[in-house]
Amino acid sequence: MYAGDEWLAPGNRGRGGSTYLLSQILDDTGSGHNVVSTAFVECLSMNRADGPADTKPIGETELVQGVVAMSASGGFGATRVAGGIVRHADLMLGDGVAPTRAHTGRPAPPAPRSISA
């Protein structure tokens, strides 16, 4: 579900039942400092509900890439949110992690730059 500038999924709103998306980060970055860009570090939220377990973390990247596209439009100010993305992949899967590693999602900038295990 899309509500204004927030993406919400019933029962899956991140750790502690809260959201921290574009409007919240822009409130924080626009509080008097010259923040030009931010980075997103995985928080194990918004995984895909369906599909193989090894590809479920891609859902979080897809969500963040939507926020990146909104930020890149310039319609929400000068700060570019998530100029870099660190996402999750289960490296214990060996070669089975390939689909998650290969996924870059839609061509909205930026492509993920690293993976945390």
Rosetta blueprint (number, residue, H / E / L):
1 M L
2 Y E
3 A E
4 G L
5 D L
6 E E
7 W E
8 L L
9 A L
10 P L
11 G L
12 N L
13 R L
14 G L
15 R H
16 G H
17 G H
18 S L
19 T L
20 Y L
21 L L
22 L H
23 S H
24 Q H
25 I H
26 L H
27 D H
28 D H
29 T H
30 G L
31 S L
32 G L
33 H L
34 N L
35 V L
36 V L
37 S E
38 T E
39 A E
40 F E
41 V E
42 E L
43 C L
44 L L
45 S L
46 M L
47 N L
48 R L
49 A L
50 D L
51 G L
52 P L
53 A H
54 D H
55 T H
56 K L
57 P L
58 I H
59 G H
60 E H
61 T H
62 E H
63 L H
64 V H
65 Q H
66 G H
67 V H
68 V H
69 A H
70 M H
71 S H
72 A H
73 S L
74 G L
75 G L
76 F L
77 G L
78 A L
79 T L
80 R E
81 V E
82 A E
83 G E
84 G E
85 I E
86 V E
87 R E
88 H E
89 A L
90 D L
91 L H
92 M H
93 L H
94 G H
95 D H
96 G H
97 V H
98 A H
99 P H
100 T H
101 R H
102 A H
103 H L
104 T L
105 G L
106 R L
107 P L
108 A L
109 P L
110 P L
111 A L
112 P L
113 R L
114 S E
115 I E
116 S E
117 A L
